[in-house]
Amino acid sequence: MLKVHSRCDLSCDHCYIYQHADQTWRGRPARMPPATVRRAARRIAEHAREHGVPVVHVVLHGGEPLLLGAAGLREVLAELRTAISPWARLDLRLQTNGVLLDEELCRLFVEYDVRVGVSFDGDRAANDRHRVFAHGGSSHDQVRRALALLRRPEHRASYAGILCTVDVRNDPDRVYEALLAERPPRVDLLLPHATWDHPPLRPGPDPTPYAGWLGRIHRRWVDDGRPVSIRMFEALRPGGGGTEAFGLAPADVLVIETDGAWEQVDSLKTAYHGAAGTGLDVFDHPVDEVVRHPGVAIRQDGVDGLCATCRACPVVDRCGGGLYAHRWRTGSGFDNPSVYCPDLLGLIDAVDAYPPPAPSVPRQRPATPSGPGEWSATAPVDELLDDLATGHGSTSTLALLTATQLSITRALLAACRDRFGSTAAWDLLVHLDQVAPDAVRAVLAHPFVRPALVHRLDPAALPGLGAALDPLPALAVAVALRAGVPATVRVPLRAGAITVPTLGELVLPGPGDSAEVTVRPGELQVPGRSVSLDPLAPPSTGWLPTRDVPVPGGRLLLEDGDPYRDCYGQPVEPRLDAPAARALGRTLTDAWRVVRRDVPAHAAALDGGLRAVVPLAPDPARPLRSATARHAFGAVAVTPHPDPETLAVLLVHEWQHAKLGAVLDLYDLVEPDQGTRIRVPWRPDPRPPEGVLQGVYAHLAVTQVWRSRADTDDPDASAHAAHFQAWTRDGVEALLASRSLTAAGERFVGQLCHALEETRVGSG
């Protein structure tokens, strides 16, 4: 990026060059001298020649580059073409506010094959909110005139597109329509530059207004058949490829200022004075030396260059941590998530929930009703959190959490395709998603599909699971069996067996790494063996079906065979024998009835999302244990226990953790971890804020269970209720005092206080 002119004829109040932290423009020449242009061109050519770079992209930037005039720009373009073209194809671009664009300049750009991007924020009200002259006058008419010039047939080849900076106070529909009216080849939607020190404007109570605003445009765009390329939406789709602002591709932009100084990407000027500086220049330092600058080098490291919060995020390959500049916070530098992190998560969810009609990846269909009183995928965050802060959450909220977890699983599925390439199993899944979408959904919603995909992408993320096998063939077999669609696919073996998620496990005799599996309606075939899935047929040799348990809300899988159930950090029970399985099933059925008796709202929440229970291995030192796993939404693990009253409390307690984990996949309730630790009464060791939040949410529900039982003849219930209520209250107070919660987190915990108070006065 060449800053050929460092001044501007507009006075936009959101400009990061003049209005934000960095003010180095004041000490630099207004225009890049010819000698500096020559030296810059030679440095670029030198780099292309030495490294065999096939294409070099050069963007003329400012300030406002058109202030050079036609003659000055011709000199720059001629120098660049002469120096670089012998060594690489030169892709020339120019970014302008458009005010000075005229026919002479348009002819020049066509002559030198320059693609021109114009900054334009939409309708008159939107554009003139920020893009005005120093005297406050409108630039709208001048910019539209420039866009009309670029649309002319003789100039159209130079029309690159429109850059629109988002302001959530503008009407998204009017902005979208105004942008489309200019018939651009591409639209770039730009989040306004902000940092944790200077957060973005968030008018009103919605903590993710940018997700809602952009989600509205995304829906219009999809409904209209994607009439124009919108790079943000394309980049955020699974396998979208990324941009400077999204994805994990290495940063590949360097800036040359008007004085010849090498700088990092210029959006860093929003962080602090001198943030983009390197101390290097084109006169004394080649490109290779600039690339070794720490600020540039760290942005070549992909996910390893991100903070711990981002590295642990399931959609990090989609957002890439957001724009580097947006991560800045005094004290921790750039080692933070984006200040737009909740908005990016919300937007990714919106993109996933509103898919293309003819996908190249398995589609996410709307799973949540949107009738009266029910949530939609864009339900206001405050309402959703308030609903969950009651301690249980409504069935429609549970449906939304389930749908968003399915979106994450689909994203991981696509990430496997992107990482390892398309396979016959992938192609079969795509086909099945078109002909049997309900069967695809039923399998992908199984709690242990996501751990399998996570383990495939990063074996170190779930240690103890052994070799990272490709899970897609087994998923395709499971879907085909459920749908009754004939198919043949080769499936890898783990410990001599094929696991068919949700259905069972087939143990094969003899050695082998894989087996060819053929699916017929109601039947599974491998060489030399046929397995009938008809429950009335005699048992098939080697086939171990997944057992289920009838509970009042439906049927619950007793998952003691899927290898990916071993994701809890605690030993799991091997496959139970038939008597032990029947005994645990009876206790689970009775425990479910106990939950319905004691806390019907929590029973409805269990009905809405709990799909499987995993038996944990006995431990004499800890006979009563339970667990959830962040990647296994829809399942809880418990030690088999004969008392349904006790098991009911464990189910409610662990399902709270699962629900809150799903919320934390969507929204930031806790500030990025800076080493804060909080003492709580239920643990001897100080806990991180997220752990405390998980504890108080689980203990609120347990308090509600015991408070309800206190109204019966249980002599110990009141004491238990008071005990858990005190734990919850102390945890809430410690959390609020720690100042470690986001605004949404503080609201959520505040609402928990109300629910706790209602529990105290005996509402149950």
N, C-alpha and C positions, 0 to 999 in steps of 0.2 A: 504494500500500500504506500503510494507516494503522496505525501502532503505537499502538493505543488503550490498551494496558496493557503496561508494560515489565518486569513480574515474572512468575514462573511458579511453579506448584504442583508441578512435577516437577523433577528434577535430572538431566537426561540428560547423560551425560558426553561425547556427541559434538555438543552444541549449539554452534553457531557464535556465538550471542549472548553466552553467559556463559562458555564454556570455551575460546574461541579468542583470537586476538591482540587484538581490539578490546574495550575495557572501558568504552566511553562510556556504557553503560547506567547505570553507577554514579552519574553526575552528573545524571541526568534524572528528572523526576517519575515516580512509579509509574504514574499514569494520565493520559490526555490531558484537560486541563481543558476545560469546555464552550466557553470563548471560543476556544480553539485549534481545536476541532472546527468551530466556525462559520467561522473564518477559512480553514481548510483546505477546507471545502466550497465556500466562495465562490471560492477560487482555482481549484478544479477546474471549477466552473461557468463562471467567466470564460474559462478556456482553451477549453472546449467551445463557448461562444458565439462567441468571436472567430475560431475556426478551423473552425466548422461540423462538429465531431466528432460523428459519429452515435451512437457507443456509448462509454460510459466504464465501465471496469472498476475497481472499488474492492474491495480485499481488506482486511478487518479482521484484524490480525495482532498479534503480541506479541514476546516474552513469551507470555502466555496471555490472549487477549481475553475468555474467559468469566469471568475474575476481575472484570470490570466488573459482573457480575450482570445480571439481566433488565432492571431499571429503567435502569441505566446504558447498556446496549446499545440499549434502545429510544430513548433520547435521541439517541444517535449516529446510528442508522438514520433516525430522523425528520428530523434536520438534513440528512443527505445527500440524502434523497428530496426534501425541500422545496427545497433549493438547486439541485440538479443536474437533476432530472427535467424542468423546463420547457425545457431546452436540449439534452438528449441522453437516450437510453435508458440507464438505470443498471443495470449488471450487478453485483450485490452478492455478495461471497463472504466467507467466514470460514474461517480455518485454525485448528484447535484440537487439543489432545492428547486431548480427549474426556472427561477425568476428571469435569468438572463438568456435563456435558450432562444436562439433565433434560427432562421433558415441557413445563414452562413455556417453556423456551428454545426447544424445538422448535416450539411453537405460534407464538412470536414470529418465528422464522425463516421459517415458512410465511407468516405475515401480511405480512412485508416482502419476501418473495421473495428470501431469502438462501440461497445454495448453500453447504453446509458440507463442508469437507474435513477428514478426521481423520488424524492421524499414527499409524501402526500398523505395526510391523515384522514381523508374521507370527505364528508359533506362540509359545507362552509362553516357550520358551527364547530365541528370537530377540528377541522384544519386550523381555524383561526383561534382556537383555544390556546395554542402554543406557537404556531408558525406565523409570526407577524414581523413587521418591520420595527425598527427601534422606536419610531414615533407611534407604534401601536396599530398601524394600518394593516389591512388584510392582504395576504399573499395569494388568496384562493384563486382569483381570476387569472393571475400570471401563471400559476402552476398548471391550471387546466389548459391554458393556451399552449404551454410547453408540451403537455401530454398529447394535445391535438396535433402538434407538429410531428411528434414521433409516430403517431398513428398513420400519417400519410404514407401511401404505398412506396414512394421514393425514399422514405426515411425508416420504414418499419423494421428493416434489418437491424437498426441500431437501438430498438426499443427493448431494453432488458427487463423492465418491470417497475413495480412500485414498492417502496419501503414505507410502511405505516407503523407509527409508534402508538401503542395502545394507551388509551385513557378510559378507564372504566366508567367515567361520568358521561361519556358519549354513548349514543344509542348504537348498539352493535349492528342492528339491522340496517340502519341508515348508512353507517360506515361501510358495511359490506356492499350495499347497493351502489354507493358512490364509487367504490373501488372498481367494481365490475363494469360500471358505466364507461370507464376509461379503457376498457379492453386490453389490460396488460397481459403479457406472456406469463408473468409470475408476480405473485404478491409475497412480500416478506413482512410478517407481523412481528414487531419488535416490542418486547416487554420494556417499559421505561427503566433506565439504569438506576439501580438502588443497591444499598448494602445493608448489613445488619446495623451499622451505625446510623444510617439514614434510610429507614425502611420505605417501601413504596406506599403511595397513597392507598388507603383502604377505607373508603367512605362507607358508613353504615356498619351494621353488626356482622356482616358476612366475612369470615376470616379468609375466604378464598374467592374474592370477587373476580380475579383475573381468570380463574378456571371457568367460572360461570359465564363471563363475557365471551371468552374465546370458544367455550363449548357451544354457545348459541350460534356463533358464526360457523363453527364446524358442522352443526346440524343443517344449517341453510346450505352450506357448500355441498354436503353429501346429497341432500334432497334435490339440489339443482344439477346433479350429475357431475360434480367437480369441473365446472366450466373453465377454471383457471388453476394453474399450479399454485398451491399455498404451501410454502416450504416447511413451515412449522408443523403443520398437520402431517405432511408426508414424512418428515423426520421422526415424529413421535410414534408412528406406526411400527409394529414389530418388523425388524429388518429394514427400517427406513433409511439407514445410512448415516444419519446425523448431520449436524452443521456445527458452526463455531459455538452455538448456544446449546446444542443437544448432542448426545451420543458420546462414544468413547474414542473416536478417531483422534490421532495425535493433532495438536494444534499446528497449523501450517501457515500462519500469518505473521509477517514482520512488517514494521512500519519504518519508513524513512522520512524524517521530519524535514522542514524547509532548510534547516542548517546542516543537513547530512547526518544527523544523529540517528543511530539505530534505536528503535523502541519496540517493546512488546505491543501486543494488540491494543489499540487506542481506547477501547472501552474501559481499560484499567484506570483511566484518568478520573473515573467516578469514585475510586477508592480513597486515594490520598494524594497529596502533592508529590509528584515525582514517581508515582507508582509504576508507570510504564517505562521508565528510564533504564538503560543498560550501562551507561558510561562509555559506549562504543560508537564509532561513526564510520561512514563509508570510505573515508580517506585513509584510515589506518587499520581497519578491521574487516576481514572477509566474512561471508555469511556463516561459514563453519564455526568461527569463533563466537558469533552471536548465538548460535544454536546451543552452545555449551553454557550460556548464561543460565544460572539456576532457575530464574523465573520462566525461562523458555523450556528448559530441560524437563522440569517437573510435569509439564503439560504434554510430554511425549509418553508418559507412563501409563496411560489408560486408567483402569480402575485402581491401580496401585498408587496413583497420585491423588486419590480422593480421600476425604476424611473417613473415619471409621463408620459413621452413620450411613454415608453413601455406599461404602463397600458392602454393608450388610443389607442394603435395600434390594428387593427383588426386581425393581424396574430400573436399576442403575444403568443397564445397557441402553435404555430408552432415553432417559434425560441426561445421563452422563454427568450428573452433579450440577447441571445448569451452567449458565455463563460464568466463567471464572471470576469476573469482576463482581458478580452478585453474591459471592461467598465471603466477601471481606467483612471482618469484624476486628476492631481494635483489641489487641491482646492475644488473639488466636490466628491473626492473619487470614489466609485463604483456606485454612484447614477447617472448613465448616460446610454444611449443606448450603444450597442457594437460599437467599432470603425469600425466594419464591417457591421453596420446596413444597409446601402444602398445595399451592396452586398447580404446580407441575404434576403432582400425584393426581389431583382432581381432574386435570386436563387429560392425562393419560387414560384415566378411567373413562372419561367422556368419549375419547377417541375409540377406545375398545368397545364401549357399549353402543356405539352407533356406527356399525361397520359398513364396508362396501357391499353392494348387492351381489357382486361376482368375485369372491375373494380368491387370493392365492394362498391363504392360510385358513385353517378351520375358523368358522365364524362364531362370534359371540352374539347370541340372540338375546333380546330383552328378556330378563328372567323375573323382573319385579313388576307386579301390577301397578298401574298408575291411576286407578279409579279413585273415587272420593275417599278421602281419609287415608290413602296409601301413599307410600313414598315412590318417587321416581328416581332415576339415576342421578338427577341433579337436585335432589331434595336439599333445602338449606341446611348447612352444616350445623348451625345452632340447634335447629329442631331435632336433627338426628342425635346429636350429643345429649340434648336434654332428655330425649326419649330413653336413651340407654342409661342415663344417670339416675333414673328411677330405681335402678338395681337390676332390671330384667330386660326391658326393651320390648317393643311390640313385635308381632309376627311379621309385619311388613318391613320393619327395620332389620330383622333377622334375614328376611329374603334379600334385602339390599346387600347386607354383608356377605351372604352366600354368593350373590351374583358377582360382587367385586373380587372375591377370592377366586372364583372361576376365571375372571378376566386375567388375574395374575398367573394362574396355571396356563392359560392359553398363551400368554406372553412368553412364559418359560418354554413352552412347547415350540413356539416360533424361534426362540433363541437357540434351541437345540438344532433346529433346521438350519439356521444361519451359521452356527458354529461348525456343524458336521456335514452339511450339505443335504440336499433332498435324497430320499431313499424310497424304495418301494413301499415301506411302511408309512412314510409321510404321505405319499401319493394316495395310498389307500385311505388314510384318515381324512384327507381332503375330500375324496369321493364320498366317504361315509357321512361326512358332515353335510353334504348336499342332499343325500338320499335318506339319511336316518339321523337327523340332528338331535332328537331326544336321546338316542342311544349314546351318541358322543358326549352329550351333556352328563348323562348318568355316570359314565366312566370317568370323565375328567373331574367330576365333583367328588370322586372317591378321595378320602383324606390323604392317602399315601401315594397318589400320583405326583403331587407337587414335590414331596421329598425325593422321589425317584428322579425327577427332572433336575432338581437342585444338585443332587449327587452326581448326575451325568455332567453338568456344567462345571461343577467345582467339587471334586471328591473330598477336598479338605474341609468343606463346610459341614459335612456330616460324617465325622470319623467313625470307624467301626463298622461301616456297611460293606467293606470289601471292595472288590473291583467295581468300577463305574461302567455298568453295562448300558447298552442302548435300550431305553424303556419303550420306545415307540412301537416296535413289533408286537409286544405283549398288549399294549393299549389297543392296537388295531385289531388283534384277535378278540379281545374282550368286547369291543364295539360290534364287530361283525357277528359274534355269537348272539349278543343281545338283539341285534337287528335282524338276524336270520339271513344275512347277506353272504353268499358263498365267496370265499377268498382263500388264497394261499400265501403264506409269508414265512420267512425263516426267522426263528425266535432264538435269542441267546439263552443258554441255560445258566442258572445259578445253583450250585451244589446239586447238579443232576436233576433239576426240576424247572418247570416252566410255571411261573405265576401269572394267572389271568386275573387282573384286578377286578374286584367285586364278585368274582365267581368261584375261584378256587385255585388249586395247585395240582399240577400233573407231574408225578415223580416218574422219571424214565430210567430203565435199567441200563447199565453199561456206561462207558465213558463218552465224552463228547462235549463240545463247546456250544453247539446249537442244534436245532432240529427244525425240519420243515413241517409246518403246521397247516393243515387244511381245515377250513370251516365249512360245514354244511348246516342247514337249519336244524338246530337242536343237537348238533353233533360236532365233536372235535376229533380230528384224525391226525396221528403221527405215524411214521412208517411202522407197520406191524401192530398198530393198536388203534382202536376206535372207542371214544368215550361218549356216552349218551348223557345229555344234561337233563333228561326227563326225570323228575324227582320220583316217579313211580317205577322207573326201570331198576333192575338189579344194580348194585354198586359196581362201578368200573374199576378194574385193577389199576392202582396207582393214582386214582383221582381223589383228591381231598377237597370236597366242596367247602366254600366259606359258609359258616353256619350263621343263621340269623335268629333273632329273638323277637317274639311278638311283644310290643309295648303299646300302651294306650294310644300313642301318637302315630303308630305305624309299625315298621320293623327296623330293628337295630342290628347291625352286623357285629358278630363276635369275632373280631379280627385277630386270629392267632396264627396266621399263615403267611401273610404278605411280608416279605423280607424288609421292606422299607418302614414297617411299623417300629423297627428298632432305631428310632430317631429321638428318643426321650432322654438320653443320657443316663438311663437306668436299665438294668437287665430286664428283658421281656421274657414272659413264659413261653417255652416251646408249645407246639400244638397240644391242646388239652385232650385228654382221653374223653370218650363219650360221656361217662358219668359226671366228670368234673365240668364239662361244658354245659350239660343239662342243669347242674346245680347252680352254676353262675348265671345261666339264662333265667332260671326261676327267680333268683335274687334280684337281678336287674329289672325284671318285670314288676316285682313287688316294690322295688325302690322307686321306679317311675310312678307307680300309684301313690306312694308316700309323698313324692314331690307334688303331685296333683292335689293331694289332700292338704298339704301344709302351705304351699305357695303356688297357687294355680298359674300366676303370671310367669313364674320361672319355669313351670312345666310347659307352658306354651312356647317359651324361648328354647327349651330343649327340643320340643317337637319341630321347631323351625329350623334347626341346623345340626343337631347331634346325630351322626350317622353310624358311628362305630365306637366300640369299646375294646381296648387292648388290655389283656391281662398282663400285669407285671409279675416278675418272678418273686417268690417269697423271700423275705429277708428277716431272720429271727430278731435281729437288732431293731428293725423298723417294720413291725408287722402291718402297719396301716399306712400305705403310701398311695399317692396319686400324682398325675403329671399331665401337662399339655405340651405340645411342641408347636412353635410359631409357624412351621411350614406344613403342619398337619391339621388345618382347620376342619372341624367336623368330627374329630375324634378326641377321646380322653383315654388315659391309661390309669388303671387302678389295680391294686392287689385284690384278688378274689376274697370276698368277705361274706360270711353267711348272714349278717344282719342287714336287712333292707333299710332300716332307719339310718344306720351309719352310712351305708352306700349312697343313700339319697343325698346326704350332706356333701359327700365327696363329688357326686355328679354336679350338683349346683355350684360348688366351689370351683371346680375345674372348668366348667363351661363359662364362668365369668372370665377366666384367663383367656379362653379361646376367643370370646367375643371382643375383649379389649385388644387382643393381639390383632384381630382383623381391623379394628378401628385405627390402630397405630400403623397399619400398612397404608392407610388412607390419609391420615391427618397427623400433624405434629402437635402433640399435647405437652411434650417435654422439650425444653430447650436442648440444643446439641450438648452432649456430655462434655463437661469441662472438669471432671473429677469430683463433682459434688457427691457426698455420701451423707445419708440421713440415718439416724438411729431410730429404730422402731421397736415396739415391745415384743413382737412375735419372732424376732431373730436376734441372736447374740452379736452378729456382725453388722456394721453400718451398711446400708443398702443404697444403690444408685436410685435416682428419682423415679425412673420407669418401673423398677422393682417395687418401690413403695406404692406407686399408683396401682400396679397390679394387685398388691396386697390389700389395699383399702377397698378396691372394687370387689374382690372376692369376699372379704370379711363383711362388707355391707350385706351381701346376699346371705351369708351364713347367719348374720344377726337376724335377718328377716325370717329365716327358717325357724330359729330358736324362739323368736318372739311369737310366732304363730303357735308353736308347741306349748308356749307358756300359758296359753288359754285352755290347754287340755289338762289332764291329770298328771303330766310328766313332772315329777318333783324337782328335777334338776334343770328344767328348761330355762327358768328365769335367770338362774345363775349363769348359764351358758350364754344367754342373750346379753346380759350385762357385760360379761367378759369380752365377747366379740365386739359389742358396741363400743367399749372403751378402747379396744385396739384400733377400731376404725376411726374413732374421733381423734385419737392421738396421732395416727398416721396422716389424717387430713390436715391437722394443724401443723405438723412438721413439714408436710409438702408445701403448704401455702407460705410458711415462714422461710422456706429455702430459696424462694424466688427462682425456682428452676422450671416453672411451668410457662408455656406460651399463653397468649391471651385465651385461646380456645381451651387449653388445659385448665386454666384458672376458672373459666366458666363451668367446665365439666365438674371439677372438684367442688365448686360452690354449690352446684345442683345436687351433688352427692350429699352435701351437708343437709340440704332440705329433706332428702329421702331418709337420711339417718334420723333426723328429728321426728319425722312422721313415724318411723319405726319405733322410736323411743316412747311416743305417746300411745302406742299399742295398735296402730293401724295394720300391722303385719305386712 
